[in-house]
Amino acid sequence: MTESKVTKLVRRLIEDLSEDVAEERVVQYVIREVGAGRKASAVLSDPFVRNRLSDERIAHVLENPAVLEAVEHEIQTSYERRDFQFKE
């Protein structure tokens, strides 16, 4: 039995919503962890992130203005402390 076009559209909509929810949770996680002092590179390689999103979706997370602001703050803080190692 083949799926109807409506069934396919509904299935894709549900998958998209699920991906959006996962991406938003990862965005909040990245902001929280970077704000707590973890290096962005360590947070992005964290199993919580890697198990939820593809590389393409992680790249999309990095385009989020709030994530960019958190990373910019990490860089500014690193320069103020003269800690130029952006990897753990």
PDB file of N, CA, C and O in Angstrom:
ATOM      1  N   MET A   1       0.850  -1.178   0.000  1.00  0.00           N
ATOM      2  CA  MET A   1       0.000   0.000   0.000  1.00  0.00           C
ATOM      3  C   MET A   1       0.895   1.240   0.000  1.00  0.00           C
ATOM      4  O   MET A   1       1.790   1.347   0.838  1.00  0.00           O
ATOM      5  N   THR A   2       0.679   2.144  -0.891  1.00  0.00           N
ATOM      6  CA  THR A   2       1.499   3.345  -0.985  1.00  0.00           C
ATOM      7  C   THR A   2       0.892   4.469  -0.158  1.00  0.00           C
ATOM      8  O   THR A   2      -0.318   4.538   0.059  1.00  0.00           O
ATOM      9  N   GLU A   3       1.774   5.337   0.290  1.00  0.00           N
ATOM     10  CA  GLU A   3       1.322   6.482   1.065  1.00  0.00           C
ATOM     11  C   GLU A   3       0.714   7.533   0.152  1.00  0.00           C
ATOM     12  O   GLU A   3       1.161   7.737  -0.976  1.00  0.00           O
ATOM     13  N   SER A   4      -0.299   8.185   0.658  1.00  0.00           N
ATOM     14  CA  SER A   4      -0.880   9.279  -0.116  1.00  0.00           C
ATOM     15  C   SER A   4      -0.002  10.516   0.029  1.00  0.00           C
ATOM     16  O   SER A   4       0.848  10.583   0.916  1.00  0.00           O
ATOM     17  N   LYS A   5      -0.212  11.481  -0.837  1.00  0.00           N
ATOM     18  CA  LYS A   5       0.554  12.722  -0.769  1.00  0.00           C
ATOM     19  C   LYS A   5       0.316  13.430   0.553  1.00  0.00           C
ATOM     20  O   LYS A   5       1.243  13.999   1.131  1.00  0.00           O
ATOM     21  N   VAL A   6      -0.913  13.401   1.033  1.00  0.00           N
ATOM     22  CA  VAL A   6      -1.238  14.055   2.309  1.00  0.00           C
ATOM     23  C   VAL A   6      -0.493  13.378   3.455  1.00  0.00           C
ATOM     24  O   VAL A   6       0.053  14.053   4.328  1.00  0.00           O
ATOM     25  N   THR A   7      -0.470  12.068   3.453  1.00  0.00           N
ATOM     26  CA  THR A   7       0.232  11.327   4.505  1.00  0.00           C
ATOM     27  C   THR A   7       1.721  11.662   4.478  1.00  0.00           C
ATOM     28  O   THR A   7       2.335  11.857   5.526  1.00  0.00           O
ATOM     29  N   LYS A   8       2.293  11.727   3.289  1.00  0.00           N
ATOM     30  CA  LYS A   8       3.705  12.079   3.166  1.00  0.00           C
ATOM     31  C   LYS A   8       3.966  13.492   3.681  1.00  0.00           C
ATOM     32  O   LYS A   8       4.956  13.726   4.375  1.00  0.00           O
ATOM     33  N   LEU A   9       3.094  14.422   3.350  1.00  0.00           N
ATOM     34  CA  LEU A   9       3.252  15.806   3.805  1.00  0.00           C
ATOM     35  C   LEU A   9       3.143  15.914   5.325  1.00  0.00           C
ATOM     36  O   LEU A   9       3.918  16.627   5.962  1.00  0.00           O
ATOM     37  N   VAL A  10       2.182  15.206   5.894  1.00  0.00           N
ATOM     38  CA  VAL A  10       2.016  15.224   7.351  1.00  0.00           C
ATOM     39  C   VAL A  10       3.226  14.601   8.027  1.00  0.00           C
ATOM     40  O   VAL A  10       3.722  15.127   9.023  1.00  0.00           O
ATOM     41  N   ARG A  11       3.703  13.488   7.493  1.00  0.00           N
ATOM     42  CA  ARG A  11       4.881  12.822   8.060  1.00  0.00           C
ATOM     43  C   ARG A  11       6.101  13.760   8.024  1.00  0.00           C
ATOM     44  O   ARG A  11       6.846  13.855   8.999  1.00  0.00           O
ATOM     45  N   ARG A  12       6.294  14.445   6.897  1.00  0.00           N
ATOM     46  CA  ARG A  12       7.435  15.363   6.762  1.00  0.00           C
ATOM     47  C   ARG A  12       7.299  16.546   7.711  1.00  0.00           C
ATOM     48  O   ARG A  12       8.293  16.990   8.286  1.00  0.00           O
ATOM     49  N   LEU A  13       6.082  17.065   7.885  1.00  0.00           N
ATOM     50  CA  LEU A  13       5.839  18.170   8.811  1.00  0.00           C
ATOM     51  C   LEU A  13       6.195  17.759  10.239  1.00  0.00           C
ATOM     52  O   LEU A  13       6.831  18.521  10.967  1.00  0.00           O
ATOM     53  N   ILE A  14       5.790  16.571  10.633  1.00  0.00           N
ATOM     54  CA  ILE A  14       6.105  16.072  11.975  1.00  0.00           C
ATOM     55  C   ILE A  14       7.608  15.895  12.141  1.00  0.00           C
ATOM     56  O   ILE A  14       8.152  16.243  13.189  1.00  0.00           O
ATOM     57  N   GLU A  15       8.289  15.363  11.135  1.00  0.00           N
ATOM     58  CA  GLU A  15       9.747  15.207  11.195  1.00  0.00           C
ATOM     59  C   GLU A  15      10.433  16.558  11.296  1.00  0.00           C
ATOM     60  O   GLU A  15      11.379  16.717  12.068  1.00  0.00           O
ATOM     61  N   ASP A  16       9.966  17.543  10.519  1.00  0.00           N
ATOM     62  CA  ASP A  16      10.552  18.885  10.576  1.00  0.00           C
ATOM     63  C   ASP A  16      10.370  19.511  11.951  1.00  0.00           C
ATOM     64  O   ASP A  16      11.298  20.117  12.487  1.00  0.00           O
ATOM     65  N   LEU A  17       9.181  19.368  12.524  1.00  0.00           N
ATOM     66  CA  LEU A  17       8.930  19.918  13.855  1.00  0.00           C
ATOM     67  C   LEU A  17       9.824  19.254  14.894  1.00  0.00           C
ATOM     68  O   LEU A  17      10.345  19.918  15.790  1.00  0.00           O
ATOM     69  N   SER A  18       9.999  17.946  14.770  1.00  0.00           N
ATOM     70  CA  SER A  18      10.862  17.209  15.686  1.00  0.00           C
ATOM     71  C   SER A  18      12.303  17.703  15.583  1.00  0.00           C
ATOM     72  O   SER A  18      12.971  17.886  16.601  1.00  0.00           O
ATOM     73  N   GLU A  19      12.782  17.921  14.359  1.00  0.00           N
ATOM     74  CA  GLU A  19      14.144  18.421  14.154  1.00  0.00           C
ATOM     75  C   GLU A  19      14.287  19.830  14.710  1.00  0.00           C
ATOM     76  O   GLU A  19      15.317  20.168  15.292  1.00  0.00           O
ATOM     77  N   ASP A  20      13.251  20.660  14.533  1.00  0.00           N
ATOM     78  CA  ASP A  20      13.298  22.024  15.045  1.00  0.00           C
ATOM     79  C   ASP A  20      13.363  22.047  16.568  1.00  0.00           C
ATOM     80  O   ASP A  20      14.088  22.856  17.147  1.00  0.00           O
ATOM     81  N   VAL A  21      12.615  21.168  17.213  1.00  0.00           N
ATOM     82  CA  VAL A  21      12.633  21.087  18.676  1.00  0.00           C
ATOM     83  C   VAL A  21      14.009  20.633  19.149  1.00  0.00           C
ATOM     84  O   VAL A  21      14.551  21.195  20.101  1.00  0.00           O
ATOM     85  N   ALA A  22      14.575  19.632  18.500  1.00  0.00           N
ATOM     86  CA  ALA A  22      15.911  19.150  18.868  1.00  0.00           C
ATOM     87  C   ALA A  22      16.936  20.252  18.668  1.00  0.00           C
ATOM     88  O   ALA A  22      17.814  20.442  19.510  1.00  0.00           O
ATOM     89  N   GLU A  23      16.835  20.980  17.562  1.00  0.00           N
ATOM     90  CA  GLU A  23      17.781  22.057  17.294  1.00  0.00           C
ATOM     91  C   GLU A  23      17.673  23.161  18.352  1.00  0.00           C
ATOM     92  O   GLU A  23      18.691  23.678  18.813  1.00  0.00           O
ATOM     93  N   GLU A  24      16.460  23.516  18.731  1.00  0.00           N
ATOM     94  CA  GLU A  24      16.271  24.560  19.745  1.00  0.00           C
ATOM     95  C   GLU A  24      16.854  24.118  21.090  1.00  0.00           C
ATOM     96  O   GLU A  24      17.447  24.929  21.802  1.00  0.00           O
ATOM     97  N   ARG A  25      16.691  22.854  21.439  1.00  0.00           N
ATOM     98  CA  ARG A  25      17.275  22.346  22.690  1.00  0.00           C
ATOM     99  C   ARG A  25      18.799  22.415  22.640  1.00  0.00           C
ATOM    100  O   ARG A  25      19.444  22.751  23.633  1.00  0.00           O
ATOM    101  N   VAL A  26      19.365  22.097  21.491  1.00  0.00           N
ATOM    102  CA  VAL A  26      20.816  22.170  21.343  1.00  0.00           C
ATOM    103  C   VAL A  26      21.284  23.621  21.421  1.00  0.00           C
ATOM    104  O   VAL A  26      22.309  23.907  22.040  1.00  0.00           O
ATOM    105  N   VAL A  27      20.545  24.539  20.802  1.00  0.00           N
ATOM    106  CA  VAL A  27      20.893  25.961  20.890  1.00  0.00           C
ATOM    107  C   VAL A  27      20.946  26.394  22.354  1.00  0.00           C
ATOM    108  O   VAL A  27      21.914  27.022  22.782  1.00  0.00           O
ATOM    109  N   GLN A  28      19.920  26.063  23.111  1.00  0.00           N
ATOM    110  CA  GLN A  28      19.885  26.443  24.526  1.00  0.00           C
ATOM    111  C   GLN A  28      21.031  25.794  25.309  1.00  0.00           C
ATOM    112  O   GLN A  28      21.626  26.427  26.181  1.00  0.00           O
ATOM    113  N   TYR A  29      21.334  24.542  24.998  1.00  0.00           N
ATOM    114  CA  TYR A  29      22.435  23.823  25.652  1.00  0.00           C
ATOM    115  C   TYR A  29      23.771  24.498  25.359  1.00  0.00           C
ATOM    116  O   TYR A  29      24.575  24.715  26.265  1.00  0.00           O
ATOM    117  N   VAL A  30      24.004  24.830  24.078  1.00  0.00           N
ATOM    118  CA  VAL A  30      25.270  25.473  23.694  1.00  0.00           C
ATOM    119  C   VAL A  30      25.414  26.811  24.408  1.00  0.00           C
ATOM    120  O   VAL A  30      26.474  27.104  24.962  1.00  0.00           O
ATOM    121  N   ILE A  31      24.374  27.615  24.403  1.00  0.00           N
ATOM    122  CA  ILE A  31      24.416  28.923  25.071  1.00  0.00           C
ATOM    123  C   ILE A  31      24.705  28.756  26.557  1.00  0.00           C
ATOM    124  O   ILE A  31      25.549  29.457  27.115  1.00  0.00           O
ATOM    125  N   ARG A  32      24.002  27.826  27.195  1.00  0.00           N
ATOM    126  CA  ARG A  32      24.182  27.604  28.635  1.00  0.00           C
ATOM    127  C   ARG A  32      25.599  27.121  28.955  1.00  0.00           C
ATOM    128  O   ARG A  32      26.227  27.623  29.887  1.00  0.00           O
ATOM    129  N   GLU A  33      26.102  26.155  28.191  1.00  0.00           N
ATOM    130  CA  GLU A  33      27.411  25.582  28.478  1.00  0.00           C
ATOM    131  C   GLU A  33      28.547  26.566  28.191  1.00  0.00           C
ATOM    132  O   GLU A  33      29.497  26.658  28.969  1.00  0.00           O
ATOM    133  N   VAL A  34      28.457  27.298  27.086  1.00  0.00           N
ATOM    134  CA  VAL A  34      29.481  28.308  26.778  1.00  0.00           C
ATOM    135  C   VAL A  34      29.425  29.417  27.829  1.00  0.00           C
ATOM    136  O   VAL A  34      30.462  29.920  28.263  1.00  0.00           O
ATOM    137  N   GLY A  35      28.221  29.792  28.232  1.00  0.00           N
ATOM    138  CA  GLY A  35      28.063  30.798  29.282  1.00  0.00           C
ATOM    139  C   GLY A  35      28.641  30.349  30.614  1.00  0.00           C
ATOM    140  O   GLY A  35      29.050  31.176  31.429  1.00  0.00           O
ATOM    141  N   ALA A  36      28.675  29.044  30.836  1.00  0.00           N
ATOM    142  CA  ALA A  36      29.229  28.496  32.082  1.00  0.00           C
ATOM    143  C   ALA A  36      30.738  28.330  32.018  1.00  0.00           C
ATOM    144  O   ALA A  36      31.364  27.882  32.978  1.00  0.00           O
ATOM    145  N   GLY A  37      31.326  28.699  30.861  1.00  0.00           N
ATOM    146  CA  GLY A  37      32.778  28.666  30.771  1.00  0.00           C
ATOM    147  C   GLY A  37      33.377  27.561  29.929  1.00  0.00           C
ATOM    148  O   GLY A  37      34.598  27.498  29.784  1.00  0.00           O
ATOM    149  N   ARG A  38      32.556  26.688  29.369  1.00  0.00           N
ATOM    150  CA  ARG A  38      33.101  25.643  28.503  1.00  0.00           C
ATOM    151  C   ARG A  38      33.456  26.227  27.152  1.00  0.00           C
ATOM    152  O   ARG A  38      32.817  27.172  26.689  1.00  0.00           O
ATOM    153  N   LYS A  39      34.458  25.673  26.527  1.00  0.00           N
ATOM    154  CA  LYS A  39      34.864  26.080  25.188  1.00  0.00           C
ATOM    155  C   LYS A  39      33.794  25.637  24.182  1.00  0.00           C
ATOM    156  O   LYS A  39      33.247  24.539  24.291  1.00  0.00           O
ATOM    157  N   ALA A  40      33.506  26.495  23.213  1.00  0.00           N
ATOM    158  CA  ALA A  40      32.491  26.184  22.207  1.00  0.00           C
ATOM    159  C   ALA A  40      32.833  24.905  21.453  1.00  0.00           C
ATOM    160  O   ALA A  40      31.946  24.107  21.154  1.00  0.00           O
ATOM    161  N   SER A  41      34.094  24.706  21.149  1.00  0.00           N
ATOM    162  CA  SER A  41      34.499  23.499  20.417  1.00  0.00           C
ATOM    163  C   SER A  41      34.192  22.236  21.218  1.00  0.00           C
ATOM    164  O   SER A  41      33.800  21.217  20.649  1.00  0.00           O
ATOM    165  N   ALA A  42      34.369  22.302  22.529  1.00  0.00           N
ATOM    166  CA  ALA A  42      34.068  21.144  23.373  1.00  0.00           C
ATOM    167  C   ALA A  42      32.566  20.896  23.442  1.00  0.00           C
ATOM    168  O   ALA A  42      32.116  19.751  23.405  1.00  0.00           O
ATOM    169  N   VAL A  43      31.803  21.963  23.543  1.00  0.00           N
ATOM    170  CA  VAL A  43      30.349  21.822  23.620  1.00  0.00           C
ATOM    171  C   VAL A  43      29.802  21.228  22.321  1.00  0.00           C
ATOM    172  O   VAL A  43      28.938  20.352  22.350  1.00  0.00           O
ATOM    173  N   LEU A  44      30.306  21.706  21.187  1.00  0.00           N
ATOM    174  CA  LEU A  44      29.802  21.228  19.903  1.00  0.00           C
ATOM    175  C   LEU A  44      30.190  19.782  19.602  1.00  0.00           C
ATOM    176  O   LEU A  44      29.554  19.133  18.772  1.00  0.00           O
ATOM    177  N   SER A  45      31.218  19.276  20.264  1.00  0.00           N
ATOM    178  CA  SER A  45      31.591  17.873  20.068  1.00  0.00           C
ATOM    179  C   SER A  45      31.018  16.986  21.173  1.00  0.00           C
ATOM    180  O   SER A  45      31.266  15.780  21.202  1.00  0.00           O
ATOM    181  N   ASP A  46      30.271  17.577  22.057  1.00  0.00           N
ATOM    182  CA  ASP A  46      29.636  16.870  23.169  1.00  0.00           C
ATOM    183  C   ASP A  46      28.617  15.849  22.629  1.00  0.00           C
ATOM    184  O   ASP A  46      27.927  16.134  21.650  1.00  0.00           O
ATOM    185  N   PRO A  47      28.517  14.677  23.249  1.00  0.00           N
ATOM    186  CA  PRO A  47      27.547  13.676  22.804  1.00  0.00           C
ATOM    187  C   PRO A  47      26.101  14.189  22.776  1.00  0.00           C
ATOM    188  O   PRO A  47      25.314  13.765  21.929  1.00  0.00           O
ATOM    189  N   PHE A  48      25.748  15.089  23.686  1.00  0.00           N
ATOM    190  CA  PHE A  48      24.393  15.643  23.686  1.00  0.00           C
ATOM    191  C   PHE A  48      24.088  16.306  22.348  1.00  0.00           C
ATOM    192  O   PHE A  48      22.980  16.176  21.828  1.00  0.00           O
ATOM    193  N   VAL A  49      25.051  17.005  21.797  1.00  0.00           N
ATOM    194  CA  VAL A  49      24.880  17.695  20.514  1.00  0.00           C
ATOM    195  C   VAL A  49      24.985  16.700  19.364  1.00  0.00           C
ATOM    196  O   VAL A  49      24.109  16.662  18.500  1.00  0.00           O
ATOM    197  N   ARG A  50      26.040  15.899  19.342  1.00  0.00           N
ATOM    198  CA  ARG A  50      26.323  14.993  18.222  1.00  0.00           C
ATOM    199  C   ARG A  50      25.238  13.923  18.047  1.00  0.00           C
ATOM    200  O   ARG A  50      24.976  13.488  16.925  1.00  0.00           O
ATOM    201  N   ASN A  51      24.609  13.498  19.142  1.00  0.00           N
ATOM    202  CA  ASN A  51      23.589  12.457  19.056  1.00  0.00           C
ATOM    203  C   ASN A  51      22.237  12.999  18.602  1.00  0.00           C
ATOM    204  O   ASN A  51      21.343  12.222  18.270  1.00  0.00           O
ATOM    205  N   ARG A  52      22.078  14.310  18.584  1.00  0.00           N
ATOM    206  CA  ARG A  52      20.792  14.892  18.243  1.00  0.00           C
ATOM    207  C   ARG A  52      20.729  15.549  16.871  1.00  0.00           C
ATOM    208  O   ARG A  52      19.661  15.631  16.265  1.00  0.00           O
ATOM    209  N   LEU A  53      21.875  16.016  16.384  1.00  0.00           N
ATOM    210  CA  LEU A  53      21.857  16.764  15.133  1.00  0.00           C
ATOM    211  C   LEU A  53      22.930  16.283  14.163  1.00  0.00           C
ATOM    212  O   LEU A  53      24.002  15.829  14.564  1.00  0.00           O
ATOM    213  N   SER A  54      22.613  16.395  12.889  1.00  0.00           N
ATOM    214  CA  SER A  54      23.595  16.114  11.836  1.00  0.00           C
ATOM    215  C   SER A  54      24.584  17.279  11.770  1.00  0.00           C
ATOM    216  O   SER A  54      24.353  18.330  12.367  1.00  0.00           O
ATOM    217  N   ASP A  55      25.670  17.089  11.050  1.00  0.00           N
ATOM    218  CA  ASP A  55      26.641  18.169  10.869  1.00  0.00           C
ATOM    219  C   ASP A  55      25.980  19.394  10.238  1.00  0.00           C
ATOM    220  O   ASP A  55      26.294  20.531  10.589  1.00  0.00           O
ATOM    221  N   GLU A  56      25.071  19.149   9.313  1.00  0.00           N
ATOM    222  CA  GLU A  56      24.361  20.251   8.650  1.00  0.00           C
ATOM    223  C   GLU A  56      23.521  21.042   9.642  1.00  0.00           C
ATOM    224  O   GLU A  56      23.499  22.272   9.599  1.00  0.00           O
ATOM    225  N   ARG A  57      22.833  20.344  10.533  1.00  0.00           N
ATOM    226  CA  ARG A  57      21.998  21.027  11.535  1.00  0.00           C
ATOM    227  C   ARG A  57      22.873  21.744  12.572  1.00  0.00           C
ATOM    228  O   ARG A  57      22.498  22.807  13.067  1.00  0.00           O
ATOM    229  N   ILE A  58      24.020  21.176  12.899  1.00  0.00           N
ATOM    230  CA  ILE A  58      24.940  21.846  13.826  1.00  0.00           C
ATOM    231  C   ILE A  58      25.444  23.137  13.202  1.00  0.00           C
ATOM    232  O   ILE A  58      25.569  24.151  13.890  1.00  0.00           O
ATOM    233  N   ALA A  59      25.733  23.111  11.912  1.00  0.00           N
ATOM    234  CA  ALA A  59      26.148  24.334  11.220  1.00  0.00           C
ATOM    235  C   ALA A  59      25.043  25.380  11.294  1.00  0.00           C
ATOM    236  O   ALA A  59      25.320  26.572  11.431  1.00  0.00           O
ATOM    237  N   HIS A  60      23.815  24.946  11.205  1.00  0.00           N
ATOM    238  CA  HIS A  60      22.676  25.870  11.315  1.00  0.00           C
ATOM    239  C   HIS A  60      22.601  26.459  12.723  1.00  0.00           C
ATOM    240  O   HIS A  60      22.290  27.639  12.883  1.00  0.00           O
ATOM    241  N   VAL A  61      22.882  25.649  13.741  1.00  0.00           N
ATOM    242  CA  VAL A  61      22.912  26.140  15.131  1.00  0.00           C
ATOM    243  C   VAL A  61      23.934  27.259  15.270  1.00  0.00           C
ATOM    244  O   VAL A  61      23.695  28.243  15.970  1.00  0.00           O
ATOM    245  N   LEU A  62      25.067  27.105  14.605  1.00  0.00           N
ATOM    246  CA  LEU A  62      26.125  28.119  14.694  1.00  0.00           C
ATOM    247  C   LEU A  62      25.727  29.443  14.046  1.00  0.00           C
ATOM    248  O   LEU A  62      26.367  30.465  14.291  1.00  0.00           O
ATOM    249  N   GLU A  63      24.699  29.439  13.237  1.00  0.00           N
ATOM    250  CA  GLU A  63      24.207  30.663  12.620  1.00  0.00           C
ATOM    251  C   GLU A  63      23.209  31.396  13.516  1.00  0.00           C
ATOM    252  O   GLU A  63      22.819  32.525  13.216  1.00  0.00           O
ATOM    253  N   ASN A  64      22.802  30.771  14.597  1.00  0.00           N
ATOM    254  CA  ASN A  64      21.831  31.376  15.501  1.00  0.00           C
ATOM    255  C   ASN A  64      22.462  32.587  16.194  1.00  0.00           C
ATOM    256  O   ASN A  64      23.552  32.466  16.754  1.00  0.00           O
ATOM    257  N   PRO A  65      21.804  33.749  16.168  1.00  0.00           N
ATOM    258  CA  PRO A  65      22.381  34.959  16.768  1.00  0.00           C
ATOM    259  C   PRO A  65      22.744  34.805  18.248  1.00  0.00           C
ATOM    260  O   PRO A  65      23.755  35.350  18.691  1.00  0.00           O
ATOM    261  N   ALA A  66      21.947  34.084  19.005  1.00  0.00           N
ATOM    262  CA  ALA A  66      22.247  33.907  20.426  1.00  0.00           C
ATOM    263  C   ALA A  66      23.496  33.049  20.620  1.00  0.00           C
ATOM    264  O   ALA A  66      24.278  33.298  21.537  1.00  0.00           O
ATOM    265  N   VAL A  67      23.690  32.054  19.777  1.00  0.00           N
ATOM    266  CA  VAL A  67      24.889  31.221  19.850  1.00  0.00           C
ATOM    267  C   VAL A  67      26.108  32.051  19.449  1.00  0.00           C
ATOM    268  O   VAL A  67      27.153  31.979  20.095  1.00  0.00           O
ATOM    269  N   LEU A  68      25.972  32.828  18.396  1.00  0.00           N
ATOM    270  CA  LEU A  68      27.076  33.697  17.970  1.00  0.00           C
ATOM    271  C   LEU A  68      27.460  34.669  19.078  1.00  0.00           C
ATOM    272  O   LEU A  68      28.644  34.920  19.301  1.00  0.00           O
ATOM    273  N   GLU A  69      26.484  35.209  19.760  1.00  0.00           N
ATOM    274  CA  GLU A  69      26.760  36.129  20.865  1.00  0.00           C
ATOM    275  C   GLU A  69      27.512  35.419  21.991  1.00  0.00           C
ATOM    276  O   GLU A  69      28.445  35.984  22.562  1.00  0.00           O
ATOM    277  N   ALA A  70      27.116  34.192  22.313  1.00  0.00           N
ATOM    278  CA  ALA A  70      27.799  33.432  23.362  1.00  0.00           C
ATOM    279  C   ALA A  70      29.242  33.137  22.966  1.00  0.00           C
ATOM    280  O   ALA A  70      30.148  33.236  23.793  1.00  0.00           O
ATOM    281  N   VAL A  71      29.456  32.774  21.704  1.00  0.00           N
ATOM    282  CA  VAL A  71      30.817  32.484  21.231  1.00  0.00           C
ATOM    283  C   VAL A  71      31.648  33.768  21.218  1.00  0.00           C
ATOM    284  O   VAL A  71      32.817  33.750  21.605  1.00  0.00           O
ATOM    285  N   GLU A  72      31.062  34.869  20.781  1.00  0.00           N
ATOM    286  CA  GLU A  72      31.776  36.150  20.808  1.00  0.00           C
ATOM    287  C   GLU A  72      32.193  36.509  22.232  1.00  0.00           C
ATOM    288  O   GLU A  72      33.295  37.010  22.455  1.00  0.00           O
ATOM    289  N   HIS A  73      31.316  36.252  23.182  1.00  0.00           N
ATOM    290  CA  HIS A  73      31.646  36.520  24.586  1.00  0.00           C
ATOM    291  C   HIS A  73      32.791  35.627  25.042  1.00  0.00           C
ATOM    292  O   HIS A  73      33.669  36.073  25.780  1.00  0.00           O
ATOM    293  N   GLU A  74      32.789  34.356  24.604  1.00  0.00           N
ATOM    294  CA  GLU A  74      33.883  33.437  24.933  1.00  0.00           C
ATOM    295  C   GLU A  74      35.204  33.984  24.397  1.00  0.00           C
ATOM    296  O   GLU A  74      36.217  33.965  25.096  1.00  0.00           O
ATOM    297  N   ILE A  75      35.193  34.467  23.166  1.00  0.00           N
ATOM    298  CA  ILE A  75      36.415  35.009  22.565  1.00  0.00           C
ATOM    299  C   ILE A  75      36.881  36.238  23.322  1.00  0.00           C
ATOM    300  O   ILE A  75      38.068  36.372  23.618  1.00  0.00           O
ATOM    301  N   GLN A  76      35.962  37.134  23.636  1.00  0.00           N
ATOM    302  CA  GLN A  76      36.315  38.349  24.373  1.00  0.00           C
ATOM    303  C   GLN A  76      36.909  38.003  25.738  1.00  0.00           C
ATOM    304  O   GLN A  76      37.920  38.577  26.144  1.00  0.00           O
ATOM    305  N   THR A  77      36.291  37.084  26.428  1.00  0.00           N
ATOM    306  CA  THR A  77      36.792  36.671  27.739  1.00  0.00           C
ATOM    307  C   THR A  77      38.171  36.037  27.619  1.00  0.00           C
ATOM    308  O   THR A  77      39.038  36.277  28.460  1.00  0.00           O
ATOM    309  N   SER A  78      38.381  35.231  26.585  1.00  0.00           N
ATOM    310  CA  SER A  78      39.682  34.598  26.369  1.00  0.00           C
ATOM    311  C   SER A  78      40.773  35.643  26.159  1.00  0.00           C
ATOM    312  O   SER A  78      41.877  35.513  26.687  1.00  0.00           O
ATOM    313  N   TYR A  79      40.459  36.676  25.386  1.00  0.00           N
ATOM    314  CA  TYR A  79      41.445  37.741  25.161  1.00  0.00           C
ATOM    315  C   TYR A  79      41.717  38.510  26.449  1.00  0.00           C
ATOM    316  O   TYR A  79      42.862  38.863  26.728  1.00  0.00           O
ATOM    317  N   GLU A  80      40.697  38.766  27.219  1.00  0.00           N
ATOM    318  CA  GLU A  80      40.889  39.484  28.482  1.00  0.00           C
ATOM    319  C   GLU A  80      41.772  38.698  29.448  1.00  0.00           C
ATOM    320  O   GLU A  80      42.556  39.284  30.195  1.00  0.00           O
ATOM    321  N   ARG A  81      41.644  37.379  29.432  1.00  0.00           N
ATOM    322  CA  ARG A  81      42.448  36.521  30.307  1.00  0.00           C
ATOM    323  C   ARG A  81      43.779  36.131  29.669  1.00  0.00           C
ATOM    324  O   ARG A  81      44.616  35.491  30.304  1.00  0.00           O
ATOM    325  N   ARG A  82      43.964  36.517  28.429  1.00  0.00           N
ATOM    326  CA  ARG A  82      45.146  36.137  27.648  1.00  0.00           C
ATOM    327  C   ARG A  82      45.239  34.621  27.498  1.00  0.00           C
ATOM    328  O   ARG A  82      46.330  34.050  27.474  1.00  0.00           O
ATOM    329  N   ASP A  83      44.077  33.985  27.396  1.00  0.00           N
ATOM    330  CA  ASP A  83      43.969  32.550  27.192  1.00  0.00           C
ATOM    331  C   ASP A  83      43.515  32.352  25.750  1.00  0.00           C
ATOM    332  O   ASP A  83      42.324  32.452  25.453  1.00  0.00           O
ATOM    333  N   PHE A  84      44.457  32.073  24.856  1.00  0.00           N
ATOM    334  CA  PHE A  84      44.142  32.012  23.435  1.00  0.00           C
ATOM    335  C   PHE A  84      43.935  30.582  22.940  1.00  0.00           C
ATOM    336  O   PHE A  84      43.948  30.336  21.734  1.00  0.00           O
ATOM    337  N   GLN A  85      43.750  29.664  23.841  1.00  0.00           N
ATOM    338  CA  GLN A  85      43.490  28.278  23.458  1.00  0.00           C
ATOM    339  C   GLN A  85      41.987  28.081  23.397  1.00  0.00           C
ATOM    340  O   GLN A  85      41.321  28.008  24.430  1.00  0.00           O
ATOM    341  N   PHE A  86      41.458  27.995  22.195  1.00  0.00           N
ATOM    342  CA  PHE A  86      40.019  27.873  22.030  1.00  0.00           C
ATOM    343  C   PHE A  86      39.561  26.424  22.009  1.00  0.00           C
ATOM    344  O   PHE A  86      38.388  26.147  21.761  1.00  0.00           O
ATOM    345  N   LYS A  87      40.453  25.520  22.262  1.00  0.00           N
ATOM    346  CA  LYS A  87      40.094  24.115  22.354  1.00  0.00           C
ATOM    347  C   LYS A  87      40.503  23.594  23.725  1.00  0.00           C
ATOM    348  O   LYS A  87      41.473  24.059  24.324  1.00  0.00           O
ATOM    349  N   GLU A  88      39.737  22.611  24.207  1.00  0.00           N
ATOM    350  CA  GLU A  88      40.081  21.997  25.495  1.00  0.00           C
ATOM    351  C   GLU A  88      41.108  20.911  25.283  1.00  0.00           C
ATOM    352  O   GLU A  88      41.533  20.268  26.243  1.00  0.00           O
TER     353      GLU A  88
END
